[in-house]
Amino acid sequence: MSKFSFAYLLCAALVPSAAAQPLSPQTDSVEAAVINADYVFVARVIRDDLPEQDGEPDYGRNTVVLVEETLKQPFREDTPYTQVQQFLRYPDAVVARWKKQQTRLLLTSSDETHKVSVISLKPGDVEAMTADLTLLRDPAEVLRVARTAIRETPPGVRRVHTFGLQAPRETVQNTDWEPFYDAGGRLSVNVPVDDRLRDRAFRNLNSDDPQTRAEAARALRYFDSEEAAARLRALLDDAAGEIPAARREAVATLRRWGESLESRGEDAPVE
């Protein structure tokens, strides 16, 4: 995608009073995008002038893409795809440029959510995040991560829960996401809820940053265990900062697991 941020266009359209509050863009990690997709193609836009269909939103473009490679499709389907019609919720100028420049795209599509996501594979335009918050700039690396995630996902798994991790600014330097940090926003990366998230949460419980500890305590809600509970109890004395965010999230997670905290004076509702 160009350095003129699509994310900015979308947020500006959705939040008229943008100056009054930080804008925090979201993106799917490559792994989350391909695991939660029914179809994953490497493709190029060849038509972007199709008439709109009933029920389609005003924002976006009905297109036909030429499939270069099918990375994923339902097991019940054996016929290879050559062309696919997709509604792309991206600015017209962006879709038109993809078509004009014959940009290779990693396109993911879900039958259930009707969500279609695109990562440009044009050298110099690539901006993609992995589940461990690594910024990818190389098209070959994006495809490698996508293929690995597809290959390692069990055949019976069609969807995974995701969790939004806040990316530190240094991770997104010189990307379309970085300007949001100047306004107090932060990129949220949707990552699969798996062992990597659990291990990251355990590590981040020791972070010097209260917000990072709070995020870790919230992520651990998916991983109920005695080890996790013991680590969270240690955060109940966390009072760093004016708002003890880590302590609050630890209380909320322990309560979610049914743990009574009255003996520690934690019987009041969590805000």
C-alpha positions as CSV (number, residue, x, y, z in Angstrom):
1,M,0.0,0.0,0.0
2,S,1.2,3.5,-0.6
3,K,2.6,5.8,2.1
4,F,-0.8,7.6,1.9
5,S,-2.4,5.6,4.6
6,F,-5.5,3.6,3.9
7,A,-5.9,3.2,7.7
8,Y,-6.0,7.0,8.0
9,L,-8.7,7.3,5.4
10,L,-10.8,4.7,7.0
11,C,-10.5,6.1,10.5
12,A,-11.2,9.6,9.4
13,A,-14.3,8.5,7.7
14,L,-15.6,6.6,10.8
15,V,-14.5,9.1,13.4
16,P,-15.5,12.7,12.4
17,S,-14.2,14.1,15.8
18,A,-10.8,12.5,15.3
19,A,-9.1,15.5,16.9
20,A,-10.9,14.8,20.2
21,Q,-9.6,11.3,20.7
22,P,-6.6,9.1,19.7
23,L,-7.1,7.0,16.7
24,S,-5.9,3.4,17.2
25,P,-5.8,1.3,14.0
26,Q,-6.1,-2.4,13.9
27,T,-4.6,-5.0,11.7
28,D,-4.6,-8.8,11.6
29,S,-1.3,-10.6,11.9
30,V,-0.5,-12.6,8.8
31,E,-1.1,-15.8,10.8
32,A,-4.5,-14.7,12.1
33,A,-5.6,-13.5,8.6
34,V,-4.8,-16.8,6.9
35,I,-6.0,-19.2,9.6
36,N,-9.4,-17.4,9.8
37,A,-9.8,-17.3,6.1
38,D,-11.6,-19.9,3.9
39,Y,-9.6,-18.8,0.8
40,V,-6.1,-17.4,0.5
41,F,-4.9,-16.3,-2.9
42,V,-1.9,-14.7,-4.4
43,A,-3.7,-12.6,-7.0
44,R,-3.8,-9.4,-9.2
45,V,-6.8,-7.1,-9.8
46,I,-7.8,-7.3,-13.5
47,R,-11.3,-5.7,-13.3
48,D,-12.5,-2.9,-11.0
49,D,-15.5,-1.6,-13.0
50,L,-18.1,-4.2,-12.1
51,P,-21.6,-2.8,-11.1
52,E,-22.4,-2.7,-7.5
53,Q,-24.7,-5.4,-6.1
54,D,-27.6,-5.0,-3.7
55,G,-26.5,-5.0,-0.1
56,E,-22.9,-3.9,-0.8
57,P,-21.6,-1.0,1.3
58,D,-21.0,2.3,-0.4
59,Y,-17.3,2.2,0.5
60,G,-15.3,-0.2,-1.7
61,R,-15.1,-1.7,-5.1
62,N,-16.5,-4.8,-6.8
63,T,-13.5,-6.5,-8.5
64,V,-12.3,-9.5,-10.4
65,V,-8.9,-10.9,-9.4
66,L,-6.7,-13.2,-11.5
67,V,-5.4,-16.0,-9.2
68,E,-1.7,-16.6,-9.5
69,E,-1.6,-19.2,-6.7
70,T,-4.2,-20.7,-4.3
71,L,-2.6,-21.1,-0.8
72,K,-5.8,-22.2,0.9
73,Q,-9.4,-23.3,-0.1
74,P,-12.0,-25.5,1.6
75,F,-11.2,-29.2,1.6
76,R,-14.4,-30.0,-0.2
77,E,-13.3,-28.0,-3.2
78,D,-10.9,-29.6,-5.7
79,T,-11.2,-27.3,-8.7
80,P,-8.4,-24.8,-8.8
81,Y,-9.3,-21.2,-9.1
82,T,-8.3,-19.0,-11.9
83,Q,-10.4,-15.9,-11.4
84,V,-12.5,-14.8,-8.4
85,Q,-14.9,-11.9,-7.8
86,Q,-14.4,-10.1,-4.6
87,F,-15.7,-6.9,-3.0
88,L,-12.7,-5.0,-1.7
89,R,-13.4,-2.4,1.0
90,Y,-10.5,-0.2,0.1
91,P,-10.4,3.3,-1.4
92,D,-11.1,3.4,-5.2
93,A,-7.8,5.0,-5.8
94,V,-5.9,2.2,-4.1
95,V,-7.8,-0.5,-6.0
96,A,-7.3,1.3,-9.3
97,R,-3.6,1.6,-8.6
98,W,-3.4,-2.1,-7.8
99,K,-5.0,-2.8,-11.1
100,K,-2.9,-0.4,-13.1
101,Q,0.4,-1.6,-11.7
102,Q,-0.7,-5.3,-11.7
103,T,0.4,-5.5,-8.0
104,R,0.6,-8.9,-6.6
105,L,-1.6,-9.2,-3.5
106,L,-2.1,-11.7,-0.7
107,L,-5.8,-11.9,-0.5
108,T,-7.7,-13.6,2.3
109,S,-11.5,-14.2,2.2
110,S,-14.0,-15.6,4.7
111,D,-17.3,-17.1,3.8
112,E,-18.6,-16.6,7.3
113,T,-17.7,-13.0,8.0
114,H,-17.5,-11.9,4.3
115,K,-14.3,-10.2,5.3
116,V,-11.7,-9.7,2.6
117,S,-8.2,-8.5,3.6
118,V,-5.3,-7.6,1.3
119,I,-1.6,-7.3,1.8
120,S,0.3,-5.7,-1.0
121,L,3.2,-7.8,-2.2
122,K,4.8,-5.0,-4.2
123,P,8.4,-4.4,-3.0
124,G,8.6,-1.2,-1.1
125,D,4.9,-1.2,-0.2
126,V,4.8,-4.3,2.0
127,E,3.7,-3.6,5.6
128,A,2.6,-6.7,7.5
129,M,2.8,-7.8,11.1
130,T,3.4,-11.3,12.4
131,A,1.9,-12.8,15.6
132,D,5.1,-12.1,17.5
133,L,4.9,-8.4,16.4
134,T,7.6,-8.6,13.8
135,L,7.2,-6.1,10.9
136,L,7.5,-7.8,7.5
137,R,8.7,-5.8,4.5
138,D,9.8,-8.6,2.2
139,P,7.0,-10.1,0.0
140,A,8.8,-13.5,0.2
141,E,8.7,-13.4,4.0
142,V,5.0,-12.6,4.0
143,L,4.3,-15.6,1.9
144,R,6.6,-17.8,3.9
145,V,4.7,-16.9,7.2
146,A,1.4,-17.4,5.5
147,R,2.3,-20.8,4.1
148,T,3.7,-21.9,7.4
149,A,0.6,-20.9,9.3
150,I,-1.7,-22.7,6.9
151,R,0.5,-25.8,6.9
152,E,0.7,-26.0,10.7
153,T,-3.0,-25.4,11.3
154,P,-4.9,-28.8,11.9
155,P,-7.3,-29.6,9.1
156,G,-10.3,-29.5,11.4
157,V,-9.6,-26.0,12.6
158,R,-11.5,-23.3,10.7
159,R,-11.4,-20.4,13.1
160,V,-9.2,-19.3,16.0
161,H,-9.9,-16.7,18.7
162,T,-7.7,-13.6,18.3
163,F,-6.3,-11.2,20.9
164,G,-5.3,-7.6,20.2
165,L,-1.6,-6.9,21.1
166,Q,-0.4,-3.3,21.2
167,A,2.6,-2.8,19.0
168,P,5.4,-0.6,20.4
169,R,6.2,2.4,18.3
170,E,9.7,1.2,17.5
171,T,8.1,-1.8,15.7
172,V,6.2,0.4,13.3
173,Q,8.8,3.0,12.5
174,N,8.5,4.4,8.9
175,T,5.1,2.7,8.3
176,D,1.7,4.1,7.6
177,W,0.8,3.2,11.2
178,E,3.5,5.4,12.9
179,P,1.7,8.7,12.6
180,F,-1.1,7.5,14.8
181,Y,1.4,7.4,17.7
182,D,1.9,11.1,17.5
183,A,-1.8,11.5,18.2
184,G,-1.7,9.1,21.2
185,G,-2.9,6.1,19.3
186,R,-1.4,2.7,19.0
187,L,-1.6,-0.2,16.5
188,S,-3.5,-3.2,17.7
189,V,-2.4,-6.4,16.1
190,N,-4.9,-9.3,16.2
191,V,-2.9,-12.5,16.9
192,P,-4.0,-16.1,17.3
193,V,-4.8,-17.2,20.9
194,D,-2.2,-20.0,21.1
195,D,1.0,-21.0,23.0
196,R,2.9,-18.0,21.6
197,L,0.4,-15.6,23.2
198,R,0.5,-17.5,26.5
199,D,4.3,-17.5,26.6
200,R,4.4,-13.8,25.7
201,A,1.9,-13.0,28.5
202,F,4.0,-14.8,31.1
203,R,7.1,-12.9,30.0
204,N,5.3,-9.5,30.0
205,L,4.0,-10.0,33.5
206,N,7.6,-8.9,34.5
207,S,7.6,-5.8,32.2
208,D,8.5,-2.4,33.7
209,D,5.5,-0.9,31.8
210,P,2.2,-1.1,33.8
211,Q,0.2,-1.2,30.6
212,T,2.2,-4.1,29.2
213,R,1.6,-6.0,32.4
214,A,-2.1,-5.2,32.2
215,E,-2.2,-6.5,28.6
216,A,-0.5,-9.7,29.8
217,A,-3.0,-10.2,32.6
218,R,-5.9,-9.7,30.2
219,A,-4.4,-12.1,27.6
220,L,-4.0,-14.9,30.3
221,R,-7.8,-15.1,30.6
222,Y,-7.6,-17.7,27.8
223,F,-5.1,-19.8,29.7
224,D,-6.6,-20.9,33.1
225,S,-4.0,-22.7,35.1
226,E,-2.6,-22.8,38.6
227,E,0.7,-21.3,37.3
228,A,-1.1,-18.4,35.7
229,A,-3.3,-17.9,38.7
230,A,-0.2,-17.7,41.0
231,R,1.5,-15.2,38.7
232,L,-1.6,-13.1,38.6
233,R,-2.1,-13.1,42.4
234,A,1.3,-11.5,42.6
235,L,0.0,-8.5,40.5
236,L,-2.7,-7.7,43.1
237,D,-0.1,-5.6,44.9
238,D,0.8,-3.8,41.7
239,A,0.1,-0.1,42.2
240,A,2.4,1.4,39.6
241,G,1.0,4.5,38.0
242,E,-2.0,6.6,38.9
243,I,-4.3,3.9,37.6
244,P,-3.1,0.4,38.7
245,A,-4.1,-1.2,35.3
246,A,-2.2,-4.4,35.8
247,R,-3.7,-5.0,39.2
248,R,-7.2,-4.3,37.8
249,E,-6.8,-6.7,34.9
250,A,-5.3,-9.4,37.2
251,V,-8.4,-9.2,39.4
252,A,-10.7,-9.4,36.4
253,T,-9.0,-12.5,35.0
254,L,-9.0,-14.3,38.4
255,R,-12.7,-13.5,38.8
256,R,-13.3,-14.9,35.3
257,W,-11.8,-18.1,36.5
258,G,-14.2,-18.1,39.5
259,E,-11.6,-17.3,42.2
260,S,-12.9,-15.5,45.3
261,L,-10.8,-12.5,46.2
262,E,-12.8,-11.3,49.3
263,S,-10.0,-12.2,51.7
264,R,-7.7,-9.8,49.8
265,G,-10.3,-7.0,49.8
266,E,-11.0,-7.4,46.1
267,D,-14.7,-8.0,46.4
268,A,-15.7,-4.7,44.9
269,P,-16.8,-4.6,41.2
270,V,-14.0,-4.1,38.7
271,E,-14.6,-0.9,36.7
